[in-house]
Amino acid sequence: MRLITLLLFFLGYLNVNTFAQPIRLDAHTPHHNLGKALTYFEDKNASLKLSQVISLEKAGKFQQGQKEILNLGNTKSAFWLKVEYLSVNNTRDYLIIDVPNIEHIDAYIPVKKGFIHRRTGALYPAVPGVISTNNYIFSLPAQAENTGPSSIWLRVKTNNIMLLPIKMATSENFLPGQSVKSKLQAIYIGVLLTLFLFNIFLYFSMKDRTYLYYSLYVFSLALYVVGYLRGYSYLLGNNFKMFINLYPHLLLSISSISCILFSKKILNLKTTLPRAIQVCNFLIGISILMFLTSIAGYKSISATLAQYISISSSVILWTLGLMAYKKGYSPARYYVLAWTFIALTIIAAVLSMEGIFDYHDYSFEFVPVGSTIELLLLAFALGDRYRSIISKERITREENLLLVQSQNQRLEEQVADRTLKLSESIVQLKDSNAVKNKLFSIIAHDLRSPFNSLVSIFSLKDMNLLNLDELKMLLNENKKSIDTIHNTLNNLLYWAKSQMEGLNTQPSAFDLKLLIADLVLVYSPLTQLKGLRIDLELPDNLIVYADENQIQLVFRNLIDNAIKFSAASQSIKISLTEDHHHTEIYVSNPISDARGPNIQNLTNPNTFEASYGTGQEKGIGLGLHLCREYIKANGSELKVKLTDSSVSFSFQLPKINS
């Protein structure tokens, strides 16, 4: 029994010490990972010091690395690694941790008197002796000849999945080992940048949100893959590098959300698969949860969610694309091919992270290369979708071309007609403006003069320069001016109201003969003064249907005009003719050639000329203008008939048969 115990102890000693040979560094050292040549120890509380760790290693507590790239899992533990090497050619040597996103790295490098401590990582600025780019390169001191192996102690800790590709190189083989990887990364960075710029330009040109979602997907995924996974965030400054390493899954969640929105649009799920909208909304909700856990600082939880979301969303979106394609939606073919590729890539990457597959250098390129090819295929899907849209639009344009051509002639005719009407309106506007200017010019002259005369009379009276008889004489002489002012102001008020409020006609049934008889009584003082007689040839119960107030104003102006233009001792005649539905009313008065009105002033609706009656009564022509407007508002037209001996105004009104 004692012999077996000694044998087991000896085999354990051989396993820990004999098989862990020092790494030999010379010009022929291959540029590969050294995980199997390392030993490591898990510090679960992340509290051990270097001296304690050295003691634990001497006590045989370290484990031998079993994989070329150590996969230490998603844990809060710190890991101590021992790297034992022998420099043969006495050249400059380097230790390379060939991954960008390890948060805390402490390297204890041996010198003659103890160790040099170098601290770096994704959350630290650059320090002397360490080249921090998209990996961490430690410059090792030169070894004296025949000094034997040296041991480097590494302490690493990260709040994420810890993959450790560790390499060592001499100055002769350092640069060649980096060149192939750099060229490959430059290719997919260039492809991603081109895709983003091209599609964001298409969005601003076409305003199609599909291109916006695709551009956001490219941009956020490129930042995550290139900036975080491949570590090129250092190119944008130390602060950006530390931010993206603190919250990498912010970018991944934005990428996931924009990808799902893009998928909804390009697959036209509202039409092809309406029930799938709920599935997409669920995936968006999980991505938002990843966003919140990341921004809250739970990086480990976010990393776990990222794995599950990546696998589940790739499988689900691939399935939706396949279902849409089976339903005859042709743009989904490139989409299905893209997600077939990326789904296999993500599954392989996740299984490698979980330790099911071995991780190699090329495993780090799964996601960058796979996502680049996926984005290229999705760009083809966008192009195929655009081609389908253009094809449908071309067919629609051809179908509409005949309709457009058939409407062109009609539109041209309408344009010509409207142009003619516009020209007429412009002429009318000019005429109306001229009428307005002339009207106010007449008002300013004809109203101001009588008022000035009255003011002068009363000024003389106040100065006691007039006796009572002289005052009566002057007032009697100005009576005509006062009547003119009253009539003119009355017409002006009606005209101004019609211009501001528009004509508001409110027809009703009323006795026209009674209205005219009342007006004849009102004008009897004027007719008696000139010795005139008004003959009414109207039947009883003459019921018409019109706006009574407007018709009353019409008759006031027509009777006033008739009195003004009639010579003394003449008669004014108001008569009518009628049919079954209408009554036509005539207001006629005799004229003489010397006193006769100008026919142009009577018939032109845009003329406002001052005129003088037989007794030098003055008017401004506004009354006839109001008559025309009010008669038109009541559905008729003012007609003028002028002969050598008389003038007659007439218009029709609808009557109500009793």
Protein Blocks (a to p, Z undefined) as FASTA:
>chain_A
ZZmmmmmmmmmmmmmmmmmccddddfklccddfklmpccdddfkopacfklmmmmmmnop
accdfbfbdcebjafbdcddddddddfklpacddddfbfkbfbdcdddddfeopaddded
jkbccdehiacffbccdddddddehkbpadddddddddbddddddddddfklmmmmmmmm
mmmmmmmmmmmmmmmmmmmmmmmmnopaklmmmmmmmmmmmmmmmmmmnopmmmnojklm
mmmmmmmmlmmmmmmmmmmmmmmmmnommlmmmmlmmmmmmmmmmmmmmmmmmmnopaml
mmmmmmmmmmmmmmmmmmmmmmmmmnopaklmmmmmmmmmmmmmmmmmmmmmnomaccdf
klmmmmmmmmmmmmmmmmmmmmmmmmmmmmmmmmmmmmmmmmmmmmmmmmmmmmmmmmmm
mmmmmmmmmmmmmmmmmmmmmmmmmmmmmmmmmmmmmmmmmnopacfklmmmmmmmmmmm
mmmmmmmmmmmmmmmmmmmnopadddddddfklmmmmmmmmmmmmmmmnopacdddddeh
iacdddfklmmmmmmmmmmmmmmmpcehiacdddddddfkbccddddddddfklpccfkl
mmmmkbccddddfkopacehlmmmmmmmmmmmnopacdddddfkbccdddddddddZZ
